[in-house]
Each structure stands twice: as structure tokens, then as C-alpha cells.
Amino acid sequence: MLKLKVEGMTCNHCVMAVTKALKKVPGVEKVKVSLEKREALVEGTADPKALVQAVEEEGYKAEVLA
């Protein structure tokens, strides 16, 4: 499982946009995005760089934590 720090989310619409973007990345099996924790948990075999890029293309800042 990968943990991404996601900055710029302010509401549930933001959470839905980040979730949708991450689910489109090849190799992603499961996504859980938390507005309160400002993070996304991603299960699967996706490339971490592709996950960060997907989030940033939606207009948010992301970095891999673990």
C-alpha cells in the first residue's frame, strides 16, 4: 500500500476528484482518500510517479509518503 500526501483539497468534491483520478491509473486496485488527514491510501501495483502525476493533473499537490 502506498500513502500519498495530498495538498489543496478543501471539500468532498476535491476528495471525489482525487479518488477518480487515482482509480484511472493502471495497477490501482483500491483507493481511500481522507480530507481530514490530507492523504490518499492506494492499494495495487501502480507506479508511484504515475499516482502523483494523476493527482497533480487534477490541480492538487501530491507526494509519496510510504
DSSP file (Angstrom, degrees, kcal/mol; ACC not computed):
  #  RESIDUE AA STRUCTURE BP1 BP2  ACC     N-H-->O    O-->H-N    N-H-->O    O-->H-N    TCO  KAPPA ALPHA  PHI   PSI    X-CA   Y-CA   Z-CA
    1    1 A M              0   0    0      0, 0.0     2,-0.4     0, 0.0    42,-0.2   0.000 360.0 360.0 360.0 138.8    0.0    0.0    0.0
    2    2 A L  E     -A   42   0A   0     40,-2.9    40,-2.8    63,-0.0     2,-0.5  -0.862 360.0-151.4-107.9 143.4    1.2    3.5   -0.8
    3    3 A K  E     -A   41   0A   0     -2,-0.4    62,-3.7    38,-0.2    63,-1.3  -0.965  11.9-167.1-114.6 127.7    0.4    6.6    1.1
    4    4 A L  E     -AB  40  64A   0     36,-3.1    36,-2.4    -2,-0.5     2,-0.5  -0.932  17.4-138.4-112.7 135.5    0.3    9.9   -0.7
    5    5 A K  E     -AB  39  63A   0     58,-3.2    58,-1.8    -2,-0.4     2,-0.5  -0.817  25.1-164.4 -85.6 128.5    0.2   13.3    1.0
    6    6 A V  E     - B   0  62A   0     32,-2.5     2,-0.4    -2,-0.5     3,-0.3  -0.967   5.1-169.0-122.5 121.1   -2.3   15.5   -0.9
    7    7 A E  E     + B   0  61A   0     54,-3.2    54,-2.1    -2,-0.5     3,-0.1  -0.846  62.6  40.9-108.9 144.8   -2.4   19.2   -0.5
    8    8 A G  S    S+     0   0    0     -2,-0.4     2,-0.3     1,-0.4    -1,-0.2   0.317  70.1 133.1 107.7  -7.1   -5.1   21.6   -1.8
    9    9 A M        +     0   0    0     -3,-0.3    -1,-0.4     1,-0.1     3,-0.1  -0.621  17.3 162.3 -78.2 133.6   -8.2   19.6   -1.0
   10   10 A T        +     0   0    0     -2,-0.3     2,-0.3     1,-0.2    -1,-0.1   0.503  57.9  12.6-125.9 -11.2  -10.9   21.7    0.7
   11   11 A C  S  > S-     0   0    0      1,-0.0     4,-1.6    24,-0.0     3,-0.3  -0.911  84.7 -85.0-156.3 178.3  -14.2   19.7    0.3
   12   12 A N  H  > S+     0   0    0     -2,-0.3     4,-2.4     1,-0.2     5,-0.2   0.798 121.6  61.6 -66.1 -28.4  -15.8   16.4   -0.6
   13   13 A H  H  > S+     0   0    0      2,-0.2     4,-2.3     1,-0.2    -1,-0.2   0.909 103.7  50.1 -62.1 -40.4  -15.7   17.4   -4.3
   14   14 A C  H  > S+     0   0    0     -3,-0.3     4,-2.5     2,-0.2     5,-0.2   0.915 109.2  51.4 -61.9 -43.8  -12.0   17.5   -4.1
   15   15 A V  H  X S+     0   0    0     -4,-1.6     4,-2.6     1,-0.2    -2,-0.2   0.913 110.7  48.4 -60.0 -43.9  -11.9   14.1   -2.5
   16   16 A M  H  X S+     0   0    0     -4,-2.4     4,-2.6     2,-0.2    -1,-0.2   0.892 110.8  50.8 -65.1 -39.8  -14.0   12.7   -5.3
   17   17 A A  H  X S+     0   0    0     -4,-2.3     4,-2.1     2,-0.2    -2,-0.2   0.914 113.3  44.6 -65.1 -43.0  -11.8   14.3   -7.9
   18   18 A V  H  X S+     0   0    0     -4,-2.5     4,-2.5     2,-0.2     5,-0.2   0.913 113.7  50.4 -67.1 -43.1   -8.6   12.9   -6.4
   19   19 A T  H  X S+     0   0    0     -4,-2.6     4,-2.3    -5,-0.2    -2,-0.2   0.936 111.7  47.5 -59.4 -47.9  -10.2    9.4   -5.9
   20   20 A K  H  X S+     0   0    0     -4,-2.6     4,-0.9     1,-0.2    -1,-0.2   0.902 111.9  50.1 -61.3 -42.8  -11.4    9.3   -9.5
   21   21 A A  H >< S+     0   0    0     -4,-2.1     3,-0.6     1,-0.2     4,-0.4   0.914 111.9  47.3 -63.4 -43.4   -8.0   10.4  -10.9
   22   22 A L  H >< S+     0   0    0     -4,-2.5     3,-1.3     1,-0.2    -1,-0.2   0.877 105.8  58.3 -67.4 -37.3   -6.2    7.8   -8.9
   23   23 A K  H 3< S+     0   0    0     -4,-2.3    -1,-0.2     1,-0.3    -2,-0.2   0.738  99.4  60.4 -65.2 -21.2   -8.6    5.0   -9.9
   24   24 A K  T << S+     0   0    0     -4,-0.9    -1,-0.3    -3,-0.6    -2,-0.2   0.657  81.1 101.7 -79.2 -15.7   -7.7    5.7  -13.6
   25   25 A V  S X  S-     0   0    0     -3,-1.3     3,-1.8    -4,-0.4    21,-0.1  -0.532  85.4-107.9 -73.4 129.7   -4.0    4.9  -13.0
   26   26 A P  T 3  S+     0   0    0      0, 0.0    21,-0.4     0, 0.0     3,-0.1  -0.312 102.7  26.7 -57.7 134.5   -3.1    1.4  -14.3
   27   27 A G  T 3  S+     0   0    0      1,-0.3    18,-2.2    19,-0.1    19,-0.6   0.299  83.9 132.5  97.1  -8.0   -2.5   -1.1  -11.5
   28   28 A V  E <   +C   44   0A   0     -3,-1.8    -1,-0.3    16,-0.2    16,-0.2  -0.653  22.4 168.8 -80.5 127.7   -4.7    0.7   -8.9
   29   29 A E  E     +     0   0A   0     14,-3.2     2,-0.3    -2,-0.4    15,-0.2   0.769  65.1   9.6-103.7 -38.2   -6.9   -1.8   -7.1
   30   30 A K  E     -C   43   0A   0     13,-1.5    13,-2.9     2,-0.0     2,-0.4  -0.999  59.6-167.8-149.4 141.3   -8.3    0.3   -4.2
   31   31 A V  E     -C   42   0A   0     -2,-0.3     2,-0.4    11,-0.2    11,-0.2  -0.995   6.1-179.9-133.3 136.1   -8.2    4.0   -3.2
   32   32 A K  E     -C   41   0A   0      9,-2.3     9,-3.1    -2,-0.4     2,-0.5  -0.955  10.2-169.0-134.6 117.6   -9.2    5.7    0.1
   33   33 A V  E     -C   40   0A   0     -2,-0.4     2,-0.5     7,-0.2     7,-0.2  -0.903   4.1-160.2-109.8 132.2   -8.8    9.5    0.2
   34   34 A S  E  >> -C   39   0A   0      5,-3.1     5,-1.6    -2,-0.5     4,-0.9  -0.949  12.3-170.5-115.5 118.9   -9.1   11.4    3.5
   35   35 A L  T  45S+     0   0    0     -2,-0.5    -1,-0.2     3,-0.2   -26,-0.1   0.901  91.3  51.9 -68.3 -41.9   -9.9   15.1    3.5
   36   36 A E  T  45S+     0   0    0      1,-0.2    -1,-0.2     2,-0.1    -2,-0.0   0.908 118.0  35.5 -62.9 -43.8   -9.2   15.3    7.3
   37   37 A K  T  45S-     0   0    0      2,-0.2    -1,-0.2   -32,-0.0    -2,-0.2   0.578 101.2-133.1 -86.5 -10.5   -5.8   13.6    7.0
   38   38 A R  T  <5 +     0   0    0     -4,-0.9   -32,-2.5     1,-0.2     2,-0.3   0.930  67.3 111.3  56.1  47.8   -4.9   15.2    3.6
   39   39 A E  E   < -AC   5  34A   0     -5,-1.6    -5,-3.1   -34,-0.3     2,-0.4  -0.960  57.4-143.7-146.8 163.5   -3.8   11.8    2.3
   40   40 A A  E     -AC   4  33A   0    -36,-2.4   -36,-3.1    -2,-0.3     2,-0.5  -0.999   9.7-153.7-129.6 133.6   -4.6    9.1   -0.1
   41   41 A L  E     -AC   3  32A   0     -9,-3.1    -9,-2.3    -2,-0.4     2,-0.5  -0.933  17.0-170.4-106.1 126.9   -4.1    5.4    0.5
   42   42 A V  E     -AC   2  31A   0    -40,-2.8   -40,-2.9    -2,-0.5     2,-0.4  -0.971   8.0-164.0-126.0 126.5   -3.6    3.3   -2.7
   43   43 A E  E     + C   0  30A   0    -13,-2.9   -14,-3.2    -2,-0.5   -13,-1.5  -0.851  49.5  52.4-105.3 143.7   -3.5   -0.4   -3.0
   44   44 A G  E    S- C   0  28A   0     -2,-0.4   -16,-0.2   -16,-0.2    -2,-0.1  -0.894  93.8 -65.4 133.9-162.2   -2.2   -2.2   -6.1
   45   45 A T  S    S+     0   0    0    -18,-2.2   -17,-0.2    -2,-0.3    -1,-0.1   0.072  72.8 142.3-116.1  21.8    0.9   -2.2   -8.3
   46   46 A A        -     0   0    0    -19,-0.6   -19,-0.1     1,-0.1    -2,-0.1  -0.284  60.2-102.6 -68.1 149.8    0.7    1.3   -9.8
   47   47 A D    >>  -     0   0    0    -21,-0.4     4,-1.8     1,-0.1     3,-0.6  -0.589  25.1-138.7 -69.8 124.3    3.8    3.4  -10.4
   48   48 A P  H 3> S+     0   0    0      0, 0.0     4,-2.3     0, 0.0     5,-0.2   0.861 103.3  55.0 -55.1 -37.3    4.1    6.0   -7.6
   49   49 A K  H 3> S+     0   0    0      1,-0.2     4,-2.3     2,-0.2     5,-0.1   0.874 106.1  51.7 -64.6 -35.9    5.2    8.6  -10.1
   50   50 A A  H <> S+     0   0    0     -3,-0.6     4,-2.2     2,-0.2    -1,-0.2   0.858 108.4  51.8 -68.2 -35.2    2.0    8.0  -12.1
   51   51 A L  H  X S+     0   0    0     -4,-1.8     4,-2.0     2,-0.2    -2,-0.2   0.935 110.8  46.7 -66.0 -46.4   -0.1    8.4   -9.0
   52   52 A V  H  X S+     0   0    0     -4,-2.3     4,-2.6     1,-0.2    -2,-0.2   0.921 112.8  50.5 -60.6 -44.7    1.5   11.7   -8.1
   53   53 A Q  H  X S+     0   0    0     -4,-2.3     4,-2.2     1,-0.2    -1,-0.2   0.899 107.7  53.0 -61.6 -41.4    1.1   12.9  -11.7
   54   54 A A  H  X S+     0   0    0     -4,-2.2     4,-0.6     1,-0.2    -1,-0.2   0.905 112.1  45.0 -61.6 -42.3   -2.6   11.9  -11.8
   55   55 A V  H ><>S+     0   0    0     -4,-2.0     5,-1.6     1,-0.2     3,-1.0   0.919 112.9  50.3 -67.5 -43.8   -3.3   14.0   -8.6
   56   56 A E  H ><5S+     0   0    0     -4,-2.6     3,-1.3     1,-0.3    -2,-0.2   0.820 102.7  60.4 -67.1 -30.1   -1.3   16.9   -9.9
   57   57 A E  H 3<5S+     0   0    0     -4,-2.2    -1,-0.3     1,-0.3    -2,-0.2   0.741 100.7  56.4 -67.5 -21.5   -3.2   16.9  -13.2
   58   58 A E  T <<5S-     0   0    0     -3,-1.0    -1,-0.3    -4,-0.6    -2,-0.2   0.489 128.6 -99.9 -85.8  -4.2   -6.3   17.5  -11.2
   59   59 A G  T < 5S+     0   0    0     -3,-1.3     2,-0.3     1,-0.4    -3,-0.2   0.610  85.8 113.7  99.1  14.4   -4.8   20.6   -9.7
   60   60 A Y      < -     0   0    0     -5,-1.6     2,-0.4   -46,-0.0    -1,-0.4  -0.777  64.7-117.8-114.1 161.0   -3.6   19.3   -6.3
   61   61 A K  E     +B    7   0A   0    -54,-2.1   -54,-3.2    -2,-0.3     2,-0.3  -0.822  37.2 178.4 -98.1 136.5   -0.1   18.8   -4.9
   62   62 A A  E     +B    6   0A   0     -2,-0.4     2,-0.3   -56,-0.2   -56,-0.2  -0.981  14.2 176.1-139.6 149.6    1.0   15.3   -4.1
   63   63 A E  E     -B    5   0A   0    -58,-1.8   -58,-3.2    -2,-0.3     2,-0.4  -0.986  35.4-108.9-148.8 149.6    4.0   13.4   -2.7
   64   64 A V  E     +B    4   0A   0     -2,-0.3   -60,-0.3   -60,-0.2    -2,-0.0  -0.635  31.5 175.0 -80.1 127.6    4.6    9.8   -1.8
   65   65 A L              0   0    0    -62,-3.7   -61,-0.2    -2,-0.4    -1,-0.2   0.817 360.0 360.0 -97.8 -42.6    4.9    9.2    2.0
   66   66 A A              0   0    0    -63,-1.3   -62,-0.1     0, 0.0    -2,-0.1   0.311 360.0 360.0-159.3 360.0    5.2    5.4    2.1
